[in-house]
Every structure is written in structure tokens, then in C-alpha cells.
Amino acid sequence: MHSHLIPSIVLLALSLASSVSWADDSPYYWSIVWENDSIANDDGGYTNGFALNGGRLIPHDDKDTWQKSLATWLPFPQNQHHQQAISYQLAHAIYTPSNIDTTELIEDDRPYAGLLFGALNLYQFDLKTASRYEFILGVVGPASGAEYIQRYIHDLIGTVDPSGWDHQIGNEIVVRAGYEQLWRLHQSSFNNGTEYDVLSAADIRAGNLSSDIGGGFSVRIGQGLASSFPMAWLIPGRTLPALAGSQPGDWNLFATLYGNYVFNDITIEGNSFKDSHGVHLVNAQAQYVVGGSYRFSNWLFSGAIKENSHEFDESGESTMFGSFSFSFLW
């Protein structure tokens, strides 16, 4: 493993671990997430990602913890019947151009980029609305270790060696803060008891990692939709689907249509404060996501497929990847 990677992982892992309070009585939910573009049979765009999520509900009488103090300080919508929750994430992502079999710089395709980050998420929700604050701190560039991770994986599975990592973007600390709001607009059920609902969402994020504003709609069908809806974000696996209180046997299938205006994206445009390869960002973008989840005893499996419209001017191709998560109660 490259010497630049080790201190980056250790630093972020320690920061993440130190922020978790293990002294409380609330159970922790965990999820392991894997994302990959192999479903599209194309190694370009967002190529691969891994994440570890952990979180818990914040009891109403949990008044002396920093989590409760921070949740109280943040401008959440006022609601006397809300539930609050907190989650932490350690994640890694890899982005590459479509042709990874050349050592030459591909000027009309996105740059090679690796991203390693830790995230803190605070939630507030009831039966009709859900809010989430997101805070991200991480690093892009060689310090993320993306080159060595991708080469190891490709060597392990016996596929083409990615040859253009000499042209990856440079090291840079990245930050991002965001807010998302989710509404449950309509809910009903069929004669056999199967439920369906319609959700809408709006979000805004800002930072040198990326900045955007967007919104969309989701249609879901299943069982236990009221308890799972607070975690029904654009890609549910990136949150903790079981955290809102789903029960064994709960399941859902969903379809989401989302549009956003992207102001900046370091993984496409290149470094903010130094020269590096980049391409021209398409500001107006659209995504659709289809997927589902099922809750067993103390664990939950969820999967989704997401397709993006083209993200930069030099390419007219959309990008697609699959996301799969395994959540469990500890």
C-alpha cells in the first residue's frame, strides 16, 4: 500500500471513531456499501466506491451529549414530535475516463481521481417530513490511494491494468456541507394491504468537493413505508435504511427522478488551487434511480441502479452504476 494512503486512512478513521459516543444505551445500526459501474460494462465515470456507515437514534431525553446539542443548534424545522438521529461514514470513491488502457493523457475525457472522506450526518424526521444535514471532510489525489486500490482489484479479477493514473488530479483537502429536505406527499394502500406513496425532495450542497442545488420525486410500493421513508434519499444505501425503525418483513421497490444544477465538481473539473487535467462541467444534470430493499431479522439488504445524464461537455454519454448495501443492528 502506498505510503501516502496509510496516514490518510488512519487520520480519517480516527476522526470518525473518536466522534462516536459508545457510552449511550441506544443500539447502533451499521451498513457496508459497495458501488460499481460493472452493470454498465464500462469503466468510465464513477467506477467504484466503498463505504462504512454507523448511526443511532438520539433519545429525546439525551440532552447532555454533543450530538443532541449540535442537533438542537442546527436550524431544523420546528416540530415537537420529531425523532433525531446521527450517522457517520467513512468512504472511498474512484473516478476514471472510459479508456483506461492507455498511458497518454485523454484530453476530452474526465480526469483520473480518487476520493477518501469521512462524513457526519444529522437527521430529524416524523411521519411526513425528514431533514438531513451533511458535513464532509476528505482528500482527493494520490493520497486517496485510488490508483493502488484499482490496480489491485483489476489484478485480482484479471482485467485490464489501468494505465493513466500519472494524469490524476493532485492532492487537495476537500470539504462540503449540505442540507436535504424530504416530504411524504401521498400514501395509500391496495386491497391486499400493499402500500404505495409519493415522495418529493430538495437539497443544496456547497464546498470545493462539489456544489449543487436540486430536487426530485420518488414513487414507492411495499410494506412499512412510513417507517422507512425518512432514509429514502436519492441513493438509500448511502444512508442507513434501517435507522428510521423498519421492522422484519418490511420491503419496498422505488423509482426516483431527480434533477440538479451543479456549480462545481472537483472530480470533473480538476483541482481548485493548482493546475491539473479537467473537462468542462455540464451544469444542468438529471438522474434516475430504481431499486428496493428488504428487512430480515436484524439486517437489511438494499440495492439500486442509478443513471446520470452526461456530466461534461466533451462526452454525450450517460453513466450508470449499481449500489448495494448490507445493514445490520449491533
C-alpha positions in Angstrom: 0.0 0.0 0.0 1.3 3.4 -0.9 2.9 5.5 1.9 0.6 8.4 1.1 -2.5 6.3 1.7 -1.8 5.0 5.2 -1.8 8.3 7.1 -4.8 9.5 5.2 -6.9 6.4 6.1 -5.6 6.4 9.7 -6.4 10.1 10.2 -9.9 9.9 8.8 -10.7 6.6 10.6 -9.5 8.0 14.0 -11.5 11.2 13.4 -14.6 9.2 12.7 -14.1 6.8 15.5 -13.4 9.5 18.1 -16.7 11.2 17.3 -18.8 8.1 18.1 -20.2 8.0 21.7 -20.2 4.4 22.8 -21.4 5.1 26.3 -25.1 5.5 25.4 -27.7 2.8 25.6 -29.1 3.3 22.0 -28.3 0.5 19.6 -26.1 1.3 16.7 -27.0 0.4 13.1 -24.2 -0.3 10.6 -24.1 -0.7 6.9 -21.4 -1.8 4.4 -21.9 -0.3 0.9 -20.4 -1.3 -2.4 -20.9 0.7 -5.6 -19.6 -0.3 -9.1 -20.2 0.5 -12.7 -19.8 -3.1 -13.9 -23.5 -3.2 -14.5 -22.9 -0.8 -17.4 -20.0 -2.8 -18.8 -18.0 0.4 -18.9 -15.0 1.5 -16.7 -15.6 5.3 -17.2 -17.1 7.9 -14.9 -17.8 6.9 -11.3 -16.0 3.5 -11.4 -16.1 2.1 -7.8 -16.9 3.0 -4.2 -16.9 1.5 -0.8 -18.4 2.9 2.4 -18.9 2.0 6.1 -21.8 3.7 7.8 -22.7 3.7 11.5 -25.5 5.6 13.3 -28.1 5.6 16.1 -31.3 7.3 17.1 -30.9 10.2 19.5 -33.3 9.7 22.5 -35.5 12.7 23.4 -34.0 12.7 26.9 -30.4 12.6 25.6 -29.8 16.2 26.5 -26.2 16.2 27.6 -24.4 14.8 24.6 -22.7 16.9 21.9 -24.8 15.2 19.3 -28.0 16.5 20.9 -26.5 19.9 21.4 -25.5 20.1 17.7 -28.9 18.9 16.5 -30.5 21.5 18.7 -28.2 24.2 17.4 -28.8 23.5 13.7 -31.8 25.2 12.1 -34.0 22.1 11.7 -37.8 22.8 11.1 -39.6 23.2 14.4 -41.5 20.0 15.3 -42.4 18.8 18.8 -43.0 15.2 17.6 -39.8 14.7 15.7 -37.2 12.0 16.1 -33.5 12.8 15.7 -30.7 10.5 14.6 -27.0 10.7 13.8 -24.8 8.7 11.4 -21.1 8.6 10.5 -19.5 7.5 7.2 -16.0 6.5 6.0 -16.0 6.2 2.2 -13.7 5.8 -0.8 -14.5 6.5 -4.5 -12.7 6.1 -7.8 -13.3 8.1 -11.0 -11.7 7.3 -14.3 -12.0 8.1 -18.1 -13.6 5.5 -20.3 -10.4 4.3 -21.8 -8.1 3.1 -19.0 -5.8 1.1 -21.3 -3.5 4.0 -22.4 -0.7 5.9 -20.6 -1.5 9.0 -22.7 -3.5 11.9 -21.3 -7.0 11.8 -22.7 -7.8 15.5 -23.1 -11.5 15.1 -24.0 -12.4 12.8 -21.0 -12.7 13.3 -17.3 -9.5 13.0 -15.2 -8.5 10.1 -13.0 -9.5 11.0 -9.5 -9.6 9.2 -6.1 -11.6 10.5 -3.1 -11.3 9.4 0.5 -13.6 11.1 3.1 -15.4 11.0 6.4 -18.9 12.4 6.8 -21.2 13.3 9.6 -25.0 13.3 9.0 -27.7 14.6 11.4 -31.4 13.7 10.8 -34.7 14.9 12.0 -38.0 13.3 10.9 -41.6 12.4 11.7 -44.3 10.7 9.7 -44.5 13.4 7.0 -41.1 15.1 6.7 -37.4 14.3 7.0 -34.4 16.6 7.1 -30.7 15.9 6.9 -27.5 17.9 7.4 -24.3 16.5 5.8 -20.7 17.6 6.6 -17.8 16.0 4.6 -14.0 16.3 5.1 -11.7 14.3 2.9 -8.9 14.3 0.4 -8.6 13.8 -3.4 -5.5 12.9 -5.3 -2.7 10.3 -4.8 -3.2 10.5 -1.0 -6.6 8.7 -1.5 -4.8 5.6 -2.7 -7.2 5.1 -5.6 -4.6 4.1 -8.1 -3.3 1.2 -6.0 -6.8 0.1 -5.0 -8.0 0.0 -8.6 -4.8 -1.8 -9.8 -5.1 -4.3 -7.0 -8.8 -5.0 -7.8 -8.1 -5.3 -11.5 -5.2 -7.6 -10.9 -7.3 -9.7 -8.6 -10.1 -10.2 -11.1 -7.7 -10.5 -14.1 -8.9 -7.5 -16.2 -7.0 -4.6 -17.9 -4.5 -2.7 -15.9 -5.5 1.0 -15.5 -2.5 2.8 -17.1 -3.2 6.5 -16.9 -3.0 7.3 -13.2 0.0 9.5 -13.8 -2.5 12.1 -15.0 -4.7 12.0 -11.9 -5.6 15.3 -10.2 -3.3 16.4 -7.4 -3.7 16.2 -3.7 -6.2 18.6 -2.2 -8.2 18.7 1.0 -11.9 18.8 0.2 -14.9 19.9 2.3 -18.7 20.0 1.7 -21.8 20.9 3.7 -25.3 20.2 2.6 -29.0 20.2 3.6 -31.7 17.9 2.3 -35.5 18.0 2.9 -37.9 15.2 2.1 -41.7 15.3 2.1 -44.1 12.4 2.1 -46.8 13.9 -0.2 -49.2 11.0 -0.5 -49.7 7.5 0.9 -52.3 4.8 0.4 -52.7 1.0 0.0 -54.2 -1.5 -2.3 -56.9 -4.0 -1.3 -54.3 -6.7 -0.4 -52.6 -4.3 2.1 -49.6 -3.5 -0.1 -48.8 0.2 0.4 -47.6 2.9 -2.0 -46.5 6.5 -1.5 -45.1 9.5 -3.4 -42.1 11.5 -2.0 -40.5 14.8 -3.1 -37.1 16.0 -2.1 -35.0 19.2 -2.4 -31.3 19.7 -1.5 -28.4 22.1 -1.5 -24.7 21.4 -1.1 -21.6 23.6 -1.2 -17.9 23.1 -1.0 -14.7 22.7 -3.1 -15.6 19.0 -3.5 -18.8 19.9 -5.3 -21.7 22.3 -5.1 -25.2 21.9 -6.4 -28.9 22.5 -5.9 -31.6 20.1 -6.9 -34.9 18.3 -6.3 -36.9 15.3 -7.4 -39.7 12.8 -6.9 -39.9 9.1 -5.8 -42.7 6.6 -6.1 -42.5 3.6 -3.8 -44.5 0.4 -3.3 -44.1 -2.1 -0.4 -44.7 -2.7 3.3 -43.7 -0.5 6.2 -43.2 2.6 4.0 -44.0 5.0 6.8 -41.0 3.8 8.9 -38.6 3.5 6.0 -39.4 6.9 4.3 -37.0 9.1 6.4 -34.0 7.3 4.9 -35.4 7.3 1.3 -32.8 9.6 -0.2 -31.6 9.7 -3.8 -29.5 6.5 -3.2 -30.8 4.9 0.0 -27.7 2.8 0.5 -25.6 5.9 1.3 -27.7 6.5 4.4 -28.8 3.8 6.9 -32.1 2.4 5.6 -32.8 0.5 8.9 -32.2 3.5 11.1 -35.7 5.0 10.9 -37.3 2.0 12.5 -38.2 -0.5 9.8 -39.4 -4.0 11.0 -38.6 -7.5 9.8 -40.6 -8.3 6.7 -40.7 -4.6 5.5 -39.8 -4.2 1.9 -40.1 -1.6 -0.9 -39.4 -1.0 -4.6 -38.9 2.5 -5.8 -38.3 4.7 -8.8 -36.8 8.2 -8.5 -36.4 11.1 -10.9 -34.0 13.9 -9.9 -32.6 17.0 -11.5 -29.9 19.4 -10.2 -27.8 22.3 -11.2 -24.1 21.6 -10.5 -21.9 24.7 -9.9 -18.5 22.8 -9.4 -17.2 19.3 -9.2 -13.5 18.7 -8.5 -13.6 15.2 -9.9 -14.6 16.5 -13.3 -13.0 20.0 -13.5 -9.7 19.1 -11.7 -8.0 20.8 -8.8 -9.2 24.1 -7.3 -5.9 25.6 -6.4 -3.4 24.0 -8.7 -3.1 23.1 -12.4 -4.4 19.6 -13.3 -6.3 18.0 -16.1 -10.1 18.7 -16.2 -13.0 18.9 -18.6 -16.0 21.3 -18.9 -18.7 20.6 -16.4 -22.4 20.4 -17.6 -24.3 22.4 -15.1 -27.8 21.1 -15.7 -28.0 17.4 -14.9 -30.6 14.7 -14.4 -30.6 11.2 -12.7 -33.0 8.4 -12.3 -32.7 5.6 -9.8 -34.6 2.3 -9.4 -34.1 -0.1 -6.6 -35.5 -1.7 -3.5 -34.8 -3.2 0.0 -35.9 -6.0 2.3 -35.6 -6.2 6.1 -34.9 -9.6 7.6 -34.5 -10.2 11.3 -31.7 -7.8 12.4 -30.3 -7.0 9.0 -31.5 -5.3 5.8 -30.3 -5.6 2.2 -30.9 -2.8 -0.3 -29.8 -2.3 -3.9 -30.2 0.4 -6.6 -29.2 1.3 -10.1 -28.5 4.9 -10.9 -28.0 6.5 -14.3 -26.8 10.1 -14.8 -27.2 12.3 -17.8 -23.8 13.4 -19.3 -21.8 15.3 -16.8 -19.3 17.2 -19.0 -19.4 18.8 -22.5 -16.7 16.5 -24.0 -18.9 13.5 -23.6 -22.5 12.8 -24.7 -22.7 9.5 -22.8 -24.6 8.9 -19.7 -23.1 7.0 -16.8 -24.6 4.1 -14.8 -23.6 2.3 -11.6 -25.1 -0.1 -9.1 -25.2 0.4 -5.3 -25.6 -2.4 -2.8 -25.7 -2.2 0.9 -26.0 -4.7 3.8 -27.2 -3.1 7.1 -27.3 -4.7 10.5 -28.0 -3.9 14.1 -25.1 -4.1 16.6 
